Amino acid sequence: MIVGQQSGRCVDVPGSSTSNGTQVQLWDCHGGTNQRWSYTASRQWTVYGNKCLAANGTSNGAAVVIGDCGGQASQQWSLNSNGTVTSVQSGLCVDANGAATANGTRIILWSCNGGANQQWSQRS
């Protein structure tokens, strides 16, 4: 699971969707398959075994979505020592939109600013 430091909530695929382009969100951690992310040697976060976390763009506000794993730069992420996760493609940080903490908060890319809404940890 990927847990937001500010919210204590997990990165979640809404409704356990497997549809490409589904934007991920914050949700109470429950350990379901739609919250079980694995970080691979190829710098991808995978869910369901065959879907990857992907950036749907390279500018502030771009949605973070799921898609079929293909190794593209948009699906590669750097885990940083300060707790941020950055897109290899854009250098932007994975961000809880608007520094919100509620269930359903959309996950986007935003310029890295050191905010707690951009800090994440992995737990099993």
Backbone atoms as SQL, in Angstrom:
CREATE TABLE atoms (id INTEGER PRIMARY KEY, chain TEXT, resi INTEGER, resn TEXT, atom TEXT, x REAL, y REAL, z REAL);
INSERT INTO atoms VALUES
  (1, 'A', 1, 'MET', 'N', 0.840, -1.181, 0.000),
  (2, 'A', 1, 'MET', 'CA', 0.000, 0.000, 0.000),
  (3, 'A', 1, 'MET', 'C', 0.885, 1.244, 0.000),
  (4, 'A', 2, 'ILE', 'N', 0.401, 2.279, -0.658),
  (5, 'A', 2, 'ILE', 'CA', 1.070, 3.575, -0.669),
  (6, 'A', 2, 'ILE', 'C', 0.236, 4.497, 0.211),
  (7, 'A', 3, 'VAL', 'N', 0.837, 4.981, 1.292),
  (8, 'A', 3, 'VAL', 'CA', 0.105, 5.751, 2.294),
  (9, 'A', 3, 'VAL', 'C', 0.574, 7.202, 2.280),
  (10, 'A', 4, 'GLY', 'N', -0.392, 8.126, 2.235),
  (11, 'A', 4, 'GLY', 'CA', -0.080, 9.546, 2.296),
  (12, 'A', 4, 'GLY', 'C', 0.262, 9.961, 3.713),
  (13, 'A', 5, 'GLN', 'N', 1.386, 10.677, 3.869),
  (14, 'A', 5, 'GLN', 'CA', 1.802, 11.099, 5.206),
  (15, 'A', 5, 'GLN', 'C', 0.784, 12.044, 5.823),
  (16, 'A', 6, 'GLN', 'N', 0.277, 12.988, 5.050),
  (17, 'A', 6, 'GLN', 'CA', -0.638, 13.985, 5.587),
  (18, 'A', 6, 'GLN', 'C', -1.990, 13.381, 5.945),
  (19, 'A', 7, 'SER', 'N', -2.494, 12.511, 5.090),
  (20, 'A', 7, 'SER', 'CA', -3.859, 11.993, 5.251),
  (21, 'A', 7, 'SER', 'C', -3.930, 10.695, 6.034),
  (22, 'A', 8, 'GLY', 'N', -2.856, 9.894, 5.988),
  (23, 'A', 8, 'GLY', 'CA', -2.918, 8.553, 6.561),
  (24, 'A', 8, 'GLY', 'C', -3.773, 7.609, 5.734),
  (25, 'A', 9, 'ARG', 'N', -4.204, 8.071, 4.557),
  (26, 'A', 9, 'ARG', 'CA', -5.034, 7.251, 3.669),
  (27, 'A', 9, 'ARG', 'C', -4.181, 6.664, 2.549),
  (28, 'A', 10, 'CYS', 'N', -4.750, 5.661, 1.883),
  (29, 'A', 10, 'CYS', 'CA', -4.030, 4.907, 0.857),
  (30, 'A', 10, 'CYS', 'C', -4.370, 5.371, -0.549),
  (31, 'A', 11, 'VAL', 'N', -3.397, 5.207, -1.447),
  (32, 'A', 11, 'VAL', 'CA', -3.652, 5.388, -2.879),
  (33, 'A', 11, 'VAL', 'C', -4.507, 4.203, -3.323),
  (34, 'A', 12, 'ASP', 'N', -5.649, 4.505, -3.933),
  (35, 'A', 12, 'ASP', 'CA', -6.735, 3.554, -4.153),
  (36, 'A', 12, 'ASP', 'C', -7.257, 3.704, -5.584),
  (37, 'A', 13, 'VAL', 'N', -7.561, 2.576, -6.228),
  (38, 'A', 13, 'VAL', 'CA', -8.224, 2.615, -7.535),
  (39, 'A', 13, 'VAL', 'C', -9.728, 2.590, -7.264),
  (40, 'A', 14, 'PRO', 'N', -10.456, 3.668, -7.616),
  (41, 'A', 14, 'PRO', 'CA', -11.880, 3.753, -7.275),
  (42, 'A', 14, 'PRO', 'C', -12.689, 2.573, -7.798),
  (43, 'A', 15, 'GLY', 'N', -13.527, 2.025, -6.916),
  (44, 'A', 15, 'GLY', 'CA', -14.432, 0.951, -7.307),
  (45, 'A', 15, 'GLY', 'C', -13.736, -0.300, -7.791),
  (46, 'A', 16, 'SER', 'N', -12.462, -0.459, -7.445),
  (47, 'A', 16, 'SER', 'CA', -11.667, -1.606, -7.922),
  (48, 'A', 16, 'SER', 'C', -11.677, -1.709, -9.447),
  (49, 'A', 17, 'SER', 'N', -11.781, -0.555, -10.106),
  (50, 'A', 17, 'SER', 'CA', -11.796, -0.524, -11.570),
  (51, 'A', 17, 'SER', 'C', -10.492, -1.070, -12.142),
  (52, 'A', 18, 'THR', 'N', -10.594, -1.715, -13.285),
  (53, 'A', 18, 'THR', 'CA', -9.409, -2.142, -14.031),
  (54, 'A', 18, 'THR', 'C', -9.327, -1.408, -15.371),
  (55, 'A', 19, 'SER', 'N', -10.145, -0.373, -15.537),
  (56, 'A', 19, 'SER', 'CA', -10.184, 0.371, -16.800),
  (57, 'A', 19, 'SER', 'C', -9.003, 1.322, -16.912),
  (58, 'A', 20, 'ASN', 'N', -8.314, 1.251, -18.044),
  (59, 'A', 20, 'ASN', 'CA', -7.225, 2.189, -18.305),
  (60, 'A', 20, 'ASN', 'C', -7.749, 3.615, -18.221),
  (61, 'A', 21, 'GLY', 'N', -6.951, 4.500, -17.631),
  (62, 'A', 21, 'GLY', 'CA', -7.334, 5.900, -17.513),
  (63, 'A', 21, 'GLY', 'C', -8.077, 6.238, -16.238),
  (64, 'A', 22, 'THR', 'N', -8.356, 5.251, -15.397),
  (65, 'A', 22, 'THR', 'CA', -9.028, 5.525, -14.121),
  (66, 'A', 22, 'THR', 'C', -8.074, 6.287, -13.212),
  (67, 'A', 23, 'GLN', 'N', -8.515, 7.463, -12.750),
  (68, 'A', 23, 'GLN', 'CA', -7.674, 8.276, -11.868),
  (69, 'A', 23, 'GLN', 'C', -7.707, 7.719, -10.454),
  (70, 'A', 24, 'VAL', 'N', -6.524, 7.611, -9.835),
  (71, 'A', 24, 'VAL', 'CA', -6.450, 7.092, -8.473),
  (72, 'A', 24, 'VAL', 'C', -6.795, 8.191, -7.475),
  (73, 'A', 25, 'GLN', 'N', -7.123, 7.745, -6.250),
  (74, 'A', 25, 'GLN', 'CA', -7.622, 8.642, -5.217),
  (75, 'A', 25, 'GLN', 'C', -7.079, 8.218, -3.857),
  (76, 'A', 26, 'LEU', 'N', -7.302, 9.074, -2.868),
  (77, 'A', 26, 'LEU', 'CA', -7.073, 8.685, -1.475),
  (78, 'A', 26, 'LEU', 'C', -8.311, 7.972, -0.960),
  (79, 'A', 27, 'TRP', 'N', -8.101, 6.941, -0.143),
  (80, 'A', 27, 'TRP', 'CA', -9.221, 6.241, 0.491),
  (81, 'A', 27, 'TRP', 'C', -8.705, 5.571, 1.762),
  (82, 'A', 28, 'ASP', 'N', -9.605, 5.373, 2.713),
  (83, 'A', 28, 'ASP', 'CA', -9.222, 4.653, 3.927),
  (84, 'A', 28, 'ASP', 'C', -8.529, 3.348, 3.551),
  (85, 'A', 29, 'CYS', 'N', -7.422, 3.054, 4.214),
  (86, 'A', 29, 'CYS', 'CA', -6.675, 1.830, 3.929),
  (87, 'A', 29, 'CYS', 'C', -7.467, 0.611, 4.397),
  (88, 'A', 30, 'HIS', 'N', -7.649, -0.349, 3.496),
  (89, 'A', 30, 'HIS', 'CA', -8.369, -1.581, 3.847),
  (90, 'A', 30, 'HIS', 'C', -7.667, -2.827, 3.321),
  (91, 'A', 31, 'GLY', 'N', -6.593, -2.644, 2.555),
  (92, 'A', 31, 'GLY', 'CA', -5.802, -3.781, 2.100),
  (93, 'A', 31, 'GLY', 'C', -6.379, -4.543, 0.931),
  (94, 'A', 32, 'GLY', 'N', -7.419, -4.005, 0.298),
  (95, 'A', 32, 'GLY', 'CA', -7.997, -4.661, -0.873),
  (96, 'A', 32, 'GLY', 'C', -7.031, -4.666, -2.047),
  (97, 'A', 33, 'THR', 'N', -7.340, -5.474, -3.049),
  (98, 'A', 33, 'THR', 'CA', -6.442, -5.580, -4.205),
  (99, 'A', 33, 'THR', 'C', -6.269, -4.241, -4.918),
  (100, 'A', 34, 'ASN', 'N', -7.255, -3.364, -4.821),
  (101, 'A', 34, 'ASN', 'CA', -7.166, -2.055, -5.474),
  (102, 'A', 34, 'ASN', 'C', -6.268, -1.075, -4.710),
  (103, 'A', 35, 'GLN', 'N', -5.668, -1.543, -3.601),
  (104, 'A', 35, 'GLN', 'CA', -4.711, -0.723, -2.845),
  (105, 'A', 35, 'GLN', 'C', -3.354, -1.408, -2.712),
  (106, 'A', 36, 'ARG', 'N', -3.209, -2.582, -3.289),
  (107, 'A', 36, 'ARG', 'CA', -1.960, -3.346, -3.140),
  (108, 'A', 36, 'ARG', 'C', -1.008, -3.049, -4.289),
  (109, 'A', 37, 'TRP', 'N', -0.144, -2.079, -4.067),
  (110, 'A', 37, 'TRP', 'CA', 0.828, -1.645, -5.064),
  (111, 'A', 37, 'TRP', 'C', 2.171, -2.298, -4.795),
  (112, 'A', 38, 'SER', 'N', 2.843, -2.690, -5.855),
  (113, 'A', 38, 'SER', 'CA', 4.196, -3.241, -5.754),
  (114, 'A', 38, 'SER', 'C', 5.124, -2.372, -6.586),
  (115, 'A', 39, 'TYR', 'N', 6.282, -2.046, -6.020),
  (116, 'A', 39, 'TYR', 'CA', 7.284, -1.261, -6.748),
  (117, 'A', 39, 'TYR', 'C', 8.274, -2.228, -7.368),
  (118, 'A', 40, 'THR', 'N', 8.480, -2.098, -8.674),
  (119, 'A', 40, 'THR', 'CA', 9.304, -3.057, -9.410),
  (120, 'A', 40, 'THR', 'C', 10.704, -2.505, -9.676),
  (121, 'A', 41, 'ALA', 'N', 11.595, -3.390, -10.084),
  (122, 'A', 41, 'ALA', 'CA', 12.962, -2.995, -10.436),
  (123, 'A', 41, 'ALA', 'C', 12.981, -2.039, -11.627),
  (124, 'A', 42, 'SER', 'N', 11.930, -2.057, -12.441),
  (125, 'A', 42, 'SER', 'CA', 11.850, -1.146, -13.587),
  (126, 'A', 42, 'SER', 'C', 11.181, 0.183, -13.222),
  (127, 'A', 43, 'ARG', 'N', 11.085, 0.452, -11.908),
  (128, 'A', 43, 'ARG', 'CA', 10.579, 1.718, -11.365),
  (129, 'A', 43, 'ARG', 'C', 9.104, 1.941, -11.647),
  (130, 'A', 44, 'GLN', 'N', 8.351, 0.869, -11.683),
  (131, 'A', 44, 'GLN', 'CA', 6.912, 0.969, -11.889),
  (132, 'A', 44, 'GLN', 'C', 6.175, 0.573, -10.615),
  (133, 'A', 45, 'TRP', 'N', 5.038, 1.237, -10.363),
  (134, 'A', 45, 'TRP', 'CA', 4.104, 0.802, -9.321),
  (135, 'A', 45, 'TRP', 'C', 3.031, -0.028, -10.017),
  (136, 'A', 46, 'THR', 'N', 2.887, -1.292, -9.646),
  (137, 'A', 46, 'THR', 'CA', 1.889, -2.153, -10.285),
  (138, 'A', 46, 'THR', 'C', 0.776, -2.491, -9.305),
  (139, 'A', 47, 'VAL', 'N', -0.417, -2.682, -9.868),
  (140, 'A', 47, 'VAL', 'CA', -1.591, -3.098, -9.108),
  (141, 'A', 47, 'VAL', 'C', -2.311, -4.141, -9.954),
  (142, 'A', 48, 'TYR', 'N', -2.960, -5.091, -9.335),
  (143, 'A', 48, 'TYR', 'CA', -3.642, -6.201, -10.027),
  (144, 'A', 48, 'TYR', 'C', -2.674, -7.073, -10.833),
  (145, 'A', 49, 'GLY', 'N', -1.376, -6.838, -10.719),
  (146, 'A', 49, 'GLY', 'CA', -0.389, -7.643, -11.430),
  (147, 'A', 49, 'GLY', 'C', -0.072, -7.172, -12.836),
  (148, 'A', 50, 'ASN', 'N', -0.991, -6.416, -13.474),
  (149, 'A', 50, 'ASN', 'CA', -0.746, -6.034, -14.871),
  (150, 'A', 50, 'ASN', 'C', -1.086, -4.579, -15.190),
  (151, 'A', 51, 'LYS', 'N', -1.468, -3.817, -14.188),
  (152, 'A', 51, 'LYS', 'CA', -1.760, -2.393, -14.391),
  (153, 'A', 51, 'LYS', 'C', -0.689, -1.575, -13.687),
  (154, 'A', 52, 'CYS', 'N', -0.314, -0.471, -14.301),
  (155, 'A', 52, 'CYS', 'CA', 0.724, 0.389, -13.745),
  (156, 'A', 52, 'CYS', 'C', 0.174, 1.776, -13.446),
  (157, 'A', 53, 'LEU', 'N', 0.730, 2.375, -12.404),
  (158, 'A', 53, 'LEU', 'CA', 0.464, 3.773, -12.112),
  (159, 'A', 53, 'LEU', 'C', 1.099, 4.590, -13.230),
  (160, 'A', 54, 'ALA', 'N', 0.362, 5.550, -13.768),
  (161, 'A', 54, 'ALA', 'CA', 0.843, 6.312, -14.922),
  (162, 'A', 54, 'ALA', 'C', 0.472, 7.780, -14.786),
  (163, 'A', 55, 'ALA', 'N', 1.340, 8.633, -15.329),
  (164, 'A', 55, 'ALA', 'CA', 1.061, 10.065, -15.399),
  (165, 'A', 55, 'ALA', 'C', 0.326, 10.339, -16.703),
  (166, 'A', 56, 'ASN', 'N', -0.826, 11.000, -16.607),
  (167, 'A', 56, 'ASN', 'CA', -1.610, 11.325, -17.795),
  (168, 'A', 56, 'ASN', 'C', -1.295, 12.765, -18.210),
  (169, 'A', 57, 'GLY', 'N', -0.006, 13.021, -18.453),
  (170, 'A', 57, 'GLY', 'CA', 0.441, 14.359, -18.828),
  (171, 'A', 57, 'GLY', 'C', 1.719, 14.716, -18.097),
  (172, 'A', 58, 'THR', 'N', 2.258, 15.898, -18.431),
  (173, 'A', 58, 'THR', 'CA', 3.550, 16.304, -17.875),
  (174, 'A', 58, 'THR', 'C', 3.504, 17.695, -17.258),
  (175, 'A', 59, 'SER', 'N', 2.312, 18.207, -16.980),
  (176, 'A', 59, 'SER', 'CA', 2.208, 19.540, -16.387),
  (177, 'A', 59, 'SER', 'C', 1.438, 19.473, -15.075),
  (178, 'A', 60, 'ASN', 'N', 1.543, 20.549, -14.288),
  (179, 'A', 60, 'ASN', 'CA', 0.819, 20.609, -13.022),
  (180, 'A', 60, 'ASN', 'C', -0.654, 20.288, -13.236),
  (181, 'A', 61, 'GLY', 'N', -1.195, 19.433, -12.376),
  (182, 'A', 61, 'GLY', 'CA', -2.599, 19.059, -12.450),
  (183, 'A', 61, 'GLY', 'C', -2.870, 17.813, -13.261),
  (184, 'A', 62, 'ALA', 'N', -1.844, 17.261, -13.905),
  (185, 'A', 62, 'ALA', 'CA', -2.042, 16.029, -14.681),
  (186, 'A', 62, 'ALA', 'C', -2.522, 14.916, -13.757),
  (187, 'A', 63, 'ALA', 'N', -3.501, 14.159, -14.226),
  (188, 'A', 63, 'ALA', 'CA', -4.059, 13.063, -13.430),
  (189, 'A', 63, 'ALA', 'C', -3.058, 11.919, -13.323),
  (190, 'A', 64, 'VAL', 'N', -3.069, 11.259, -12.167),
  (191, 'A', 64, 'VAL', 'CA', -2.325, 10.012, -11.991),
  (192, 'A', 64, 'VAL', 'C', -3.350, 8.892, -12.124),
  (193, 'A', 65, 'VAL', 'N', -3.130, 8.007, -13.084),
  (194, 'A', 65, 'VAL', 'CA', -4.120, 7.015, -13.504),
  (195, 'A', 65, 'VAL', 'C', -3.492, 5.622, -13.520),
  (196, 'A', 66, 'ILE', 'N', -4.300, 4.623, -13.856),
  (197, 'A', 66, 'ILE', 'CA', -3.766, 3.291, -14.124),
  (198, 'A', 66, 'ILE', 'C', -3.842, 3.012, -15.624),
  (199, 'A', 67, 'GLY', 'N', -2.933, 2.155, -16.081),
  (200, 'A', 67, 'GLY', 'CA', -2.918, 1.750, -17.483),
  (201, 'A', 67, 'GLY', 'C', -2.166, 0.445, -17.632),
  (202, 'A', 68, 'ASP', 'N', -2.324, -0.192, -18.786),
  (203, 'A', 68, 'ASP', 'CA', -1.585, -1.424, -19.059),
  (204, 'A', 68, 'ASP', 'C', -0.092, -1.139, -18.967),
  (205, 'A', 69, 'CYS', 'N', 0.631, -1.975, -18.252),
  (206, 'A', 69, 'CYS', 'CA', 2.076, -1.788, -18.097),
  (207, 'A', 69, 'CYS', 'C', 2.773, -1.966, -19.438),
  (208, 'A', 70, 'GLY', 'N', 3.608, -0.989, -19.799),
  (209, 'A', 70, 'GLY', 'CA', 4.329, -1.067, -21.058),
  (210, 'A', 70, 'GLY', 'C', 5.739, -0.527, -20.978),
  (211, 'A', 71, 'GLY', 'N', 6.135, -0.051, -19.802),
  (212, 'A', 71, 'GLY', 'CA', 7.494, 0.427, -19.621),
  (213, 'A', 71, 'GLY', 'C', 7.744, 1.856, -20.055),
  (214, 'A', 72, 'GLN', 'N', 6.688, 2.574, -20.447),
  (215, 'A', 72, 'GLN', 'CA', 6.862, 3.955, -20.877),
  (216, 'A', 72, 'GLN', 'C', 7.365, 4.820, -19.721),
  (217, 'A', 73, 'ALA', 'N', 8.001, 5.947, -20.079),
  (218, 'A', 73, 'ALA', 'CA', 8.486, 6.892, -19.068),
  (219, 'A', 73, 'ALA', 'C', 7.342, 7.408, -18.197),
  (220, 'A', 74, 'SER', 'N', 6.145, 7.499, -18.763),
  (221, 'A', 74, 'SER', 'CA', 4.993, 7.990, -17.988),
  (222, 'A', 74, 'SER', 'C', 4.597, 7.026, -16.874),
  (223, 'A', 75, 'GLN', 'N', 5.133, 5.802, -16.913),
  (224, 'A', 75, 'GLN', 'CA', 4.828, 4.790, -15.898),
  (225, 'A', 75, 'GLN', 'C', 6.009, 4.535, -14.962),
  (226, 'A', 76, 'GLN', 'N', 7.021, 5.384, -15.039),
  (227, 'A', 76, 'GLN', 'CA', 8.204, 5.192, -14.195),
  (228, 'A', 76, 'GLN', 'C', 8.268, 6.284, -13.136),
  (229, 'A', 77, 'TRP', 'N', 8.633, 5.857, -11.925),
  (230, 'A', 77, 'TRP', 'CA', 8.592, 6.727, -10.750),
  (231, 'A', 77, 'TRP', 'C', 9.870, 6.590, -9.947),
  (232, 'A', 78, 'SER', 'N', 10.313, 7.701, -9.383),
  (233, 'A', 78, 'SER', 'CA', 11.469, 7.692, -8.483),
  (234, 'A', 78, 'SER', 'C', 10.979, 7.847, -7.051),
  (235, 'A', 79, 'LEU', 'N', 11.458, 6.979, -6.178),
  (236, 'A', 79, 'LEU', 'CA', 11.162, 7.078, -4.751),
  (237, 'A', 79, 'LEU', 'C', 12.310, 7.848, -4.115),
  (238, 'A', 80, 'ASN', 'N', 12.010, 8.970, -3.502),
  (239, 'A', 80, 'ASN', 'CA', 13.043, 9.864, -2.999),
  (240, 'A', 80, 'ASN', 'C', 13.166, 9.787, -1.479),
  (241, 'A', 81, 'SER', 'N', 14.351, 10.118, -0.984),
  (242, 'A', 81, 'SER', 'CA', 14.637, 9.968, 0.447),
  (243, 'A', 81, 'SER', 'C', 13.763, 10.867, 1.319),
  (244, 'A', 82, 'ASN', 'N', 13.204, 11.945, 0.749),
  (245, 'A', 82, 'ASN', 'CA', 12.344, 12.838, 1.529),
  (246, 'A', 82, 'ASN', 'C', 10.882, 12.395, 1.532),
  (247, 'A', 83, 'GLY', 'N', 10.600, 11.219, 0.966),
  (248, 'A', 83, 'GLY', 'CA', 9.240, 10.686, 0.974),
  (249, 'A', 83, 'GLY', 'C', 8.427, 11.023, -0.256),
  (250, 'A', 84, 'THR', 'N', 8.984, 11.848, -1.134),
  (251, 'A', 84, 'THR', 'CA', 8.247, 12.173, -2.348),
  (252, 'A', 84, 'THR', 'C', 8.420, 11.069, -3.386),
  (253, 'A', 85, 'VAL', 'N', 7.459, 11.033, -4.300),
  (254, 'A', 85, 'VAL', 'CA', 7.507, 10.141, -5.457),
  (255, 'A', 85, 'VAL', 'C', 7.418, 11.049, -6.677),
  (256, 'A', 86, 'THR', 'N', 8.430, 10.991, -7.543),
  (257, 'A', 86, 'THR', 'CA', 8.444, 11.866, -8.707),
  (258, 'A', 86, 'THR', 'C', 8.323, 11.067, -9.999),
  (259, 'A', 87, 'SER', 'N', 7.654, 11.688, -10.958),
  (260, 'A', 87, 'SER', 'CA', 7.521, 11.116, -12.292),
  (261, 'A', 87, 'SER', 'C', 8.859, 11.228, -13.009),
  (262, 'A', 88, 'VAL', 'N', 9.362, 10.111, -13.527),
  (263, 'A', 88, 'VAL', 'CA', 10.609, 10.126, -14.296),
  (264, 'A', 88, 'VAL', 'C', 10.442, 11.014, -15.525),
  (265, 'A', 89, 'GLN', 'N', 9.257, 10.991, -16.120),
  (266, 'A', 89, 'GLN', 'CA', 9.001, 11.726, -17.355),
  (267, 'A', 89, 'GLN', 'C', 9.027, 13.242, -17.144),
  (268, 'A', 90, 'SER', 'N', 8.382, 13.722, -16.079),
  (269, 'A', 90, 'SER', 'CA', 8.216, 15.169, -15.899),
  (270, 'A', 90, 'SER', 'C', 9.006, 15.756, -14.739),
  (271, 'A', 91, 'GLY', 'N', 9.399, 14.925, -13.781),
  (272, 'A', 91, 'GLY', 'CA', 10.050, 15.427, -12.576),
  (273, 'A', 91, 'GLY', 'C', 9.081, 15.992, -11.555),
  (274, 'A', 92, 'LEU', 'N', 7.779, 15.963, -11.856),
  (275, 'A', 92, 'LEU', 'CA', 6.765, 16.462, -10.921),
  (276, 'A', 92, 'LEU', 'C', 6.468, 15.423, -9.850),
  (277, 'A', 93, 'CYS', 'N', 5.949, 15.909, -8.723),
  (278, 'A', 93, 'CYS', 'CA', 5.648, 15.045, -7.580),
  (279, 'A', 93, 'CYS', 'C', 4.215, 14.521, -7.610),
  (280, 'A', 94, 'VAL', 'N', 4.049, 13.300, -7.113),
  (281, 'A', 94, 'VAL', 'CA', 2.718, 12.753, -6.853),
  (282, 'A', 94, 'VAL', 'C', 2.144, 13.540, -5.676),
  (283, 'A', 95, 'ASP', 'N', 0.907, 14.028, -5.834),
  (284, 'A', 95, 'ASP', 'CA', 0.341, 15.045, -4.952),
  (285, 'A', 95, 'ASP', 'C', -1.131, 14.734, -4.675),
  (286, 'A', 96, 'ALA', 'N', -1.539, 14.872, -3.412),
  (287, 'A', 96, 'ALA', 'CA', -2.968, 14.814, -3.081),
  (288, 'A', 96, 'ALA', 'C', -3.538, 16.192, -3.410),
  (289, 'A', 97, 'ASN', 'N', -4.438, 16.261, -4.380),
  (290, 'A', 97, 'ASN', 'CA', -4.936, 17.510, -4.938),
  (291, 'A', 97, 'ASN', 'C', -5.432, 18.463, -3.854),
  (292, 'A', 98, 'GLY', 'N', -4.927, 19.700, -3.916),
  (293, 'A', 98, 'GLY', 'CA', -5.385, 20.734, -3.002),
  (294, 'A', 98, 'GLY', 'C', -4.995, 20.508, -1.555),
  (295, 'A', 99, 'ALA', 'N', -4.034, 19.631, -1.307),
  (296, 'A', 99, 'ALA', 'CA', -3.624, 19.257, 0.058),
  (297, 'A', 99, 'ALA', 'C', -4.812, 18.725, 0.856),
  (298, 'A', 100, 'ALA', 'N', -5.797, 18.177, 0.147),
  (299, 'A', 100, 'ALA', 'CA', -6.971, 17.608, 0.814),
  (300, 'A', 100, 'ALA', 'C', -6.623, 16.243, 1.405),
  (301, 'A', 101, 'THR', 'N', -7.419, 15.805, 2.361),
  (302, 'A', 101, 'THR', 'CA', -7.162, 14.535, 3.043),
  (303, 'A', 101, 'THR', 'C', -8.365, 13.601, 3.029),
  (304, 'A', 102, 'ALA', 'N', -9.478, 14.036, 2.467),
  (305, 'A', 102, 'ALA', 'CA', -10.719, 13.257, 2.524),
  (306, 'A', 102, 'ALA', 'C', -10.701, 12.076, 1.561),
  (307, 'A', 103, 'ASN', 'N', -11.502, 11.066, 1.871),
  (308, 'A', 103, 'ASN', 'CA', -11.739, 9.986, 0.916),
  (309, 'A', 103, 'ASN', 'C', -12.197, 10.598, -0.403),
  (310, 'A', 104, 'GLY', 'N', -11.667, 10.077, -1.498),
  (311, 'A', 104, 'GLY', 'CA', -12.049, 10.564, -2.817),
  (312, 'A', 104, 'GLY', 'C', -11.158, 11.666, -3.357),
  (313, 'A', 105, 'THR', 'N', -10.211, 12.160, -2.543),
  (314, 'A', 105, 'THR', 'CA', -9.272, 13.173, -3.034),
  (315, 'A', 105, 'THR', 'C', -8.478, 12.595, -4.203),
  (316, 'A', 106, 'ARG', 'N', -8.478, 13.306, -5.312),
  (317, 'A', 106, 'ARG', 'CA', -7.797, 12.841, -6.520),
  (318, 'A', 106, 'ARG', 'C', -6.283, 13.010, -6.388),
  (319, 'A', 107, 'ILE', 'N', -5.567, 12.081, -6.988),
  (320, 'A', 107, 'ILE', 'CA', -4.111, 12.124, -7.003),
  (321, 'A', 107, 'ILE', 'C', -3.663, 12.697, -8.342),
  (322, 'A', 108, 'ILE', 'N', -2.805, 13.708, -8.260),
  (323, 'A', 108, 'ILE', 'CA', -2.346, 14.424, -9.451),
  (324, 'A', 108, 'ILE', 'C', -0.820, 14.573, -9.397),
  (325, 'A', 109, 'LEU', 'N', -0.267, 15.183, -10.438),
  (326, 'A', 109, 'LEU', 'CA', 1.129, 15.622, -10.430),
  (327, 'A', 109, 'LEU', 'C', 1.160, 17.118, -10.160),
  (328, 'A', 110, 'TRP', 'N', 2.172, 17.550, -9.382),
  (329, 'A', 110, 'TRP', 'CA', 2.322, 18.972, -9.086),
  (330, 'A', 110, 'TRP', 'C', 3.795, 19.257, -8.832),
  (331, 'A', 111, 'SER', 'N', 4.183, 20.491, -9.035),
  (332, 'A', 111, 'SER', 'CA', 5.562, 20.882, -8.728),
  (333, 'A', 111, 'SER', 'C', 5.894, 20.508, -7.293),
  (334, 'A', 112, 'CYS', 'N', 7.062, 19.935, -7.106),
  (335, 'A', 112, 'CYS', 'CA', 7.463, 19.497, -5.767),
  (336, 'A', 112, 'CYS', 'C', 7.659, 20.713, -4.876),
  (337, 'A', 113, 'ASN', 'N', 7.019, 20.697, -3.698),
  (338, 'A', 113, 'ASN', 'CA', 7.087, 21.843, -2.792),
  (339, 'A', 113, 'ASN', 'C', 7.364, 21.443, -1.345),
  (340, 'A', 114, 'GLY', 'N', 7.587, 20.157, -1.101),
  (341, 'A', 114, 'GLY', 'CA', 7.908, 19.708, 0.251),
  (342, 'A', 114, 'GLY', 'C', 6.710, 19.534, 1.157),
  (343, 'A', 115, 'GLY', 'N', 5.507, 19.745, 0.624),
  (344, 'A', 115, 'GLY', 'CA', 4.305, 19.609, 1.439),
  (345, 'A', 115, 'GLY', 'C', 4.048, 18.177, 1.866),
  (346, 'A', 116, 'ALA', 'N', 3.378, 18.025, 3.007),
  (347, 'A', 116, 'ALA', 'CA', 3.056, 16.686, 3.512),
  (348, 'A', 116, 'ALA', 'C', 2.121, 15.940, 2.566),
  (349, 'A', 117, 'ASN', 'N', 1.366, 16.678, 1.734),
  (350, 'A', 117, 'ASN', 'CA', 0.472, 16.037, 0.764),
  (351, 'A', 117, 'ASN', 'C', 1.240, 15.449, -0.418),
  (352, 'A', 118, 'GLN', 'N', 2.573, 15.622, -0.414),
  (353, 'A', 118, 'GLN', 'CA', 3.431, 15.036, -1.446),
  (354, 'A', 118, 'GLN', 'C', 4.377, 13.992, -0.865),
  (355, 'A', 119, 'GLN', 'N', 4.141, 13.594, 0.370),
  (356, 'A', 119, 'GLN', 'CA', 5.012, 12.612, 1.011),
  (357, 'A', 119, 'GLN', 'C', 4.249, 11.313, 1.215),
  (358, 'A', 120, 'TRP', 'N', 4.910, 10.211, 0.866),
  (359, 'A', 120, 'TRP', 'CA', 4.274, 8.896, 0.807),
  (360, 'A', 120, 'TRP', 'C', 5.177, 7.850, 1.434),
  (361, 'A', 121, 'SER', 'N', 4.580, 6.803, 1.911),
  (362, 'A', 121, 'SER', 'CA', 5.363, 5.663, 2.407),
  (363, 'A', 121, 'SER', 'C', 4.696, 4.387, 1.916),
  (364, 'A', 122, 'GLN', 'N', 5.486, 3.340, 1.836),
  (365, 'A', 122, 'GLN', 'CA', 4.944, 2.046, 1.423),
  (366, 'A', 122, 'GLN', 'C', 4.843, 1.156, 2.644),
  (367, 'A', 123, 'ARG', 'N', 3.714, 0.478, 2.764),
  (368, 'A', 123, 'ARG', 'CA', 3.578, -0.506, 3.832),
  (369, 'A', 123, 'ARG', 'C', 2.805, -1.699, 3.308),
  (370, 'A', 124, 'SER', 'N', 3.027, -2.832, 3.965),
  (371, 'A', 124, 'SER', 'CA', 2.361, -4.052, 3.495),
  (372, 'A', 124, 'SER', 'C', 1.056, -4.262, 4.232);
